[in-house]
């Protein structure tokens, strides 16, 4: 009787994952590589005829419950760097790289950077790694900030990134932060009754997702505070839902800010640059 192979196990796993994931084959390969302790590239080029590792079945079982691959692996790539993730943080998404692309074209990115709701620290740490300077990251979740600190240390940026527990809905939350040249923010912006994929709704932190019936509650809180966070000549970049551009721009226009819309790779509205 022939021995089972990684190639056969991957075919079976991808078929099983079809109802769960739009990237079933990729998910299976990533989990197999993790179980084998090798890279995905080595897996598909060198080890397809080897027997599947014992730990693969347990990882596959987790993915079958819709648990995101990033949480199973404990990491996610963002702008060419690997970031630690945990269920206390949102998973960094390629759409949010739109904010980085916009930031890197602004002269303010060379100065002091503030990332509101930093989560993994992906936005702040990426800009610091690309442009130098120093920065502050805030989050109301101490657990999320612990992840951000691990990422800062892994990237050698712990001396340039100050990470603070702070809740922008509370008075005096920004007292320890000096005026900054660039403010970044990916706030909660999902409508409270919006239907979400099970991978998101059942596993990612709801406090970082939902923001009232229109998804605008946190923009309403932050718009009147933004001027006090910025240095003279500063700029801000806020991520938005793809149907929120006009509403969010209006909130900031009422506070005296002009806005420029940035679209993601799919052409959808994704961020506003505010000056």
Secondary structure, 3 states (H helix, E strand, C coil): CCCCCHHHHHHHHHHHHCCCCCCHHHHHHHHHHHHHCCCHHHHHHHCCCCCCCCCHHHHHHHHHCCCCHHHHHCEEEECCEEEECCCCCCCCCHHHHHHHHHHHCCHHHHCEEEEECCCCCHHHHHHHHHHCCEEEEEECCHHHHHHHHHHHHHCCCCCCEEEEECCCCCCCCCCCCCCEEEEEECCCCECCCCCCCHHHHCCCCHHHCECCCCCCHHHHHHHCCHHHHEEEEEEEEEECCCCCHHHHHHHHHCCCCCEEEEECCCCCEEEEEEC
